[in-house]
Amino acid sequence: ITTLTSVGYGDVLPNTRPEILLAMLTMCLGVVVIAVAIGNIIAVANQLNDGRSEYEMKQAAMRRYLSLNGVGPNTLLQFQQFGNFCWDNYRGVRPGQVLADLPVSLRGVVAQEILEGSADDVPLLREMPVHLRGSLLMLVTAEVFHPGSVILSEGEIGNCIVFMISGHARILKDGVDPNEPWAQFGPGDHFGELSFFLKERRSCSVVAQEYVQAFVLDRSAYDEMCRRDESFNEVLGSISGEGADVKRQLLMRGLVV
């Protein structure tokens, strides 16, 4: 037993029969405990690896399908990078996918708790009363934009306001220097309200420079919030006032976002 369990002895040896039996029992028990511990560790590691492997296999199958249907290499690369981003941030499962399978009674609670963690990064949500913020979180849409994608397109009539949680974006327009401070947006910024309230066509586009996570408030959600609570317009107006300098710079250059 000493040899099989690879224990070995030093200067202290069991001499009597009870001591020998106790030593044998201890060695056998030690082997079992170590085997169980190592087995559990390997099982957990395999489970994590299986999740990543399964996700990568699904992504690879989707890339093959896209490739066979004429999608170019650059687009496939963007698709792969977006898949990696989703795994790193959501473990391959988007919140919307989870919520779609939940009953309505539970969906509201789960959605609020998921989005609550990002609420402090958005001034509009941070300064709103708790009851009003909960209602808004149920109506806004959480979106992810990959680098180079158009968040708001030039020429479209404003129908939404974007509140950025993470990432950076910039204004894209001929003659506009993207390095100008007023032409850039970062975490906590919002844009789109000029064309939204004026109901005019945008005269420029907003493009993501990196992966951007944002809340999107469309017109139907806005109308619903105003119907539920008249103070929503006041809160939205106070938040818009914080970026008055930026909006003034845009208007002076004839840019409506």
C-alpha positions as MATLAB code, in Angstrom:
seq = 'ITTLTSVGYGDVLPNTRPEILLAMLTMCLGVVVIAVAIGNIIAVANQLNDGRSEYEMKQAAMRRYLSLNGVGPNTLLQFQQFGNFCWDNYRGVRPGQVLADLPVSLRGVVAQEILEGSADDVPLLREMPVHLRGSLLMLVTAEVFHPGSVILSEGEIGNCIVFMISGHARILKDGVDPNEPWAQFGPGDHFGELSFFLKERRSCSVVAQEYVQAFVLDRSAYDEMCRRDESFNEVLGSISGEGADVKRQLLMRGLVV';
ca = [
       0.000    0.000    0.000;
       2.858    2.362    0.782;
       4.378    1.687   -2.622;
       1.086    1.868   -4.554;
       0.116    5.188   -2.954;
       3.704    6.479   -3.457;
       3.794    7.796    0.120;
       7.084    6.455    1.448;
       8.312    6.697    5.035;
      10.944    8.707    6.789;
      12.200    8.192   10.327;
       8.703    7.822   11.801;
       7.202    4.376   11.145;
       4.075    2.586   12.348;
       5.163   -0.292   14.549;
       2.104   -1.850   16.183;
      -0.755   -3.487   14.302;
      -3.248   -0.652   15.088;
      -0.682    1.897   13.876;
      -0.152   -0.046   10.650;
      -3.910   -0.313   10.029;
      -4.355    3.400   10.719;
      -1.496    4.267    8.337;
      -3.019    2.059    5.633;
      -6.429    3.666    6.106;
      -4.941    7.174    6.027;
      -2.992    6.491    2.817;
      -6.008    5.014    1.043;
      -8.241    7.864    2.207;
      -5.654   10.411    1.061;
      -5.540    8.873   -2.425;
      -9.344    9.033   -2.685;
      -9.526   12.656   -1.485;
      -6.814   13.792   -3.904;
      -8.434   11.890   -6.787;
     -11.833   13.475   -6.099;
     -10.342   16.962   -5.809;
      -8.376   16.646   -9.047;
     -11.396   15.137  -10.815;
     -13.593   18.080   -9.792;
     -10.997   20.586  -10.945;
     -10.677   18.851  -14.320;
     -14.475   18.675  -14.669;
     -14.826   22.415  -14.079;
     -12.001   23.171  -16.517;
     -13.557   20.916  -19.154;
     -16.956   22.503  -18.652;
     -15.519   25.976  -19.246;
     -13.580   24.744  -22.245;
     -16.621   22.915  -23.620;
     -18.621   26.147  -23.536;
     -15.953   28.022  -25.447;
     -15.401   25.120  -27.841;
     -19.118   24.779  -28.557;
     -19.403   28.525  -29.161;
     -16.378   28.539  -31.480;
     -17.754   25.559  -33.421;
     -21.034   27.406  -33.911;
     -19.194   30.551  -35.009;
     -17.035   28.521  -37.430;
     -20.138   26.917  -38.956;
     -21.727   30.331  -39.422;
     -18.552   31.682  -41.036;
     -18.501   28.752  -43.464;
     -22.133   29.408  -44.356;
     -21.428   33.107  -44.942;
     -18.343   32.303  -46.998;
     -20.249   29.866  -49.208;
     -22.852   32.554  -49.829;
     -20.355   35.094  -51.110;
     -19.467   37.084  -47.989;
     -16.008   38.619  -48.350;
     -12.954   38.022  -46.117;
     -13.093   41.472  -44.491;
     -16.705   40.982  -43.453;
     -15.924   37.492  -42.173;
     -13.092   38.939  -40.094;
     -15.463   41.511  -38.602;
     -17.933   38.719  -37.885;
     -15.249   36.727  -36.076;
     -14.110   39.738  -34.055;
     -17.685   40.483  -33.062;
     -18.095   36.864  -31.956;
     -14.978   37.153  -29.783;
     -16.324   40.377  -28.282;
     -19.645   38.706  -27.454;
     -17.870   35.790  -25.771;
     -15.595   38.043  -23.705;
     -18.482   40.245  -22.548;
     -21.538   37.965  -22.580;
     -20.029   34.464  -22.738;
     -21.678   34.103  -26.113;
     -25.220   34.770  -24.880;
     -26.763   38.181  -25.540;
     -29.180   39.503  -22.877;
     -31.961   39.760  -25.457;
     -31.703   36.043  -26.198;
     -32.130   35.174  -22.533;
     -35.033   37.557  -22.004;
     -36.924   36.216  -25.012;
     -37.273   32.811  -23.333;
     -38.529   34.178  -19.994;
     -42.154   34.724  -18.985;
     -43.309   38.340  -19.016;
     -43.599   38.475  -15.236;
     -39.944   37.506  -14.781;
     -38.595   39.261  -17.870;
     -39.080   42.735  -16.401;
     -37.221   41.939  -13.184;
     -34.313   40.260  -14.968;
     -33.996   43.020  -17.579;
     -33.924   45.712  -14.922;
     -31.226   43.950  -12.915;
     -29.111   43.312  -16.041;
     -29.281   46.910  -17.195;
     -29.094   48.425  -13.716;
     -25.349   47.845  -13.612;
     -24.855   50.108  -16.625;
     -27.291   52.784  -15.494;
     -24.698   54.713  -13.489;
     -22.643   55.222  -16.659;
     -25.481   57.113  -18.372;
     -26.293   60.580  -16.950;
     -29.945   60.362  -17.995;
     -30.478   57.120  -16.065;
     -28.301   58.187  -13.137;
     -30.296   61.349  -12.430;
     -33.756   59.921  -12.957;
     -36.042   58.905  -10.063;
     -35.858   55.197   -9.329;
     -39.425   54.413  -10.419;
     -38.970   56.322  -13.681;
     -35.624   54.705  -14.396;
     -37.096   51.247  -14.002;
     -39.768   52.049  -16.561;
     -37.211   53.462  -18.984;
     -34.930   50.441  -18.683;
     -37.820   48.290  -19.834;
     -38.322   50.422  -22.948;
     -34.801   51.220  -24.161;
     -32.859   48.779  -26.312;
     -29.319   47.671  -25.433;
     -27.251   47.605  -28.625;
     -23.664   46.719  -29.586;
     -21.997   48.363  -32.603;
     -18.789   46.944  -34.070;
     -15.868   49.187  -35.155;
     -16.633   51.042  -38.363;
     -20.383   50.470  -38.181;
     -22.780   53.398  -38.641;
     -24.717   54.149  -35.464;
     -26.760   56.994  -36.968;
     -26.939   57.500  -40.720;
     -26.810   60.767  -42.610;
     -30.004   61.714  -44.440;
     -32.392   59.860  -42.138;
     -35.051   61.655  -40.111;
     -34.136   61.466  -36.438;
     -36.114   58.747  -34.701;
     -33.870   57.787  -31.772;
     -31.428   59.069  -29.157;
     -28.287   57.062  -28.356;
     -26.815   56.955  -24.834;
     -23.301   55.504  -24.835;
     -22.173   53.107  -22.120;
     -18.715   52.199  -23.419;
     -16.539   52.708  -26.468;
     -15.965   55.738  -28.682;
     -17.643   57.109  -31.787;
     -17.095   60.072  -34.092;
     -18.951   62.243  -36.551;
     -18.375   61.340  -40.197;
     -18.845   64.159  -42.690;
     -16.803   65.638  -45.525;
     -14.868   68.648  -44.245;
     -15.200   67.657  -40.574;
     -12.012   66.832  -38.683;
     -12.783   63.673  -36.656;
     -10.138   64.688  -34.112;
     -12.117   67.756  -33.039;
     -13.408   67.320  -29.456;
     -16.965   68.231  -30.478;
     -16.859   65.570  -33.203;
     -16.194   62.714  -30.784;
     -18.394   60.838  -28.321;
     -17.375   58.617  -25.412;
     -18.888   56.785  -22.421;
     -21.677   58.808  -20.826;
     -22.276   60.949  -23.937;
     -25.501   60.985  -25.894;
     -26.407   62.145  -29.384;
     -29.259   62.143  -31.855;
     -31.562   64.456  -29.911;
     -31.210   67.405  -32.346;
     -32.716   65.549  -35.290;
     -35.040   63.700  -32.911;
     -36.740   66.811  -31.508;
     -36.473   68.923  -34.667;
     -37.730   65.974  -36.751;
     -35.193   66.871  -39.433;
     -32.889   64.741  -41.524;
     -29.411   64.228  -40.132;
     -26.710   66.130  -41.989;
     -23.920   63.784  -40.857;
     -23.329   60.247  -39.657;
     -21.992   58.873  -36.371;
     -19.590   55.938  -36.743;
     -18.229   53.603  -34.047;
     -14.441   53.757  -33.660;
     -14.372   50.647  -31.483;
     -16.959   48.337  -29.986;
     -19.704   50.570  -28.630;
     -22.301   49.479  -26.092;
     -25.249   51.839  -25.876;
     -28.886   52.307  -24.910;
     -31.125   53.378  -27.795;
     -34.306   55.318  -27.012;
     -36.622   55.319  -30.034;
     -39.657   57.538  -30.562;
     -42.219   54.964  -29.445;
     -40.362   54.466  -26.150;
     -40.065   58.244  -25.730;
     -43.805   58.752  -26.286;
     -44.590   55.973  -23.818;
     -42.318   57.520  -21.168;
     -43.928   60.945  -21.638;
     -47.340   59.324  -21.291;
     -46.366   57.597  -18.064;
     -44.686   60.583  -16.422;
     -44.597   64.217  -17.558;
     -41.377   64.825  -15.611;
     -39.450   62.663  -18.081;
     -39.216   65.551  -20.535;
     -37.774   67.776  -17.814;
     -35.079   65.234  -16.922;
     -34.224   64.729  -20.575;
     -34.030   68.487  -21.081;
     -31.678   68.948  -18.130;
     -29.369   66.228  -19.447;
     -29.366   67.768  -22.911;
     -28.419   71.084  -21.362;
     -25.177   69.570  -20.037;
     -23.927   69.113  -23.610;
     -25.088   72.525  -24.813;
     -21.580   73.593  -25.855;
     -21.148   70.558  -28.064;
     -24.580   71.021  -29.628;
     -23.811   74.691  -30.260;
     -20.590   73.744  -32.033;
     -22.486   71.321  -34.225;
     -25.208   73.810  -35.109;
     -22.650   76.505  -35.936;
     -21.196   74.131  -38.521;
     -24.600   73.221  -39.882;
     -24.481   69.698  -38.487;
     -27.670   68.096  -37.244;
     -27.132   64.772  -35.493;
];
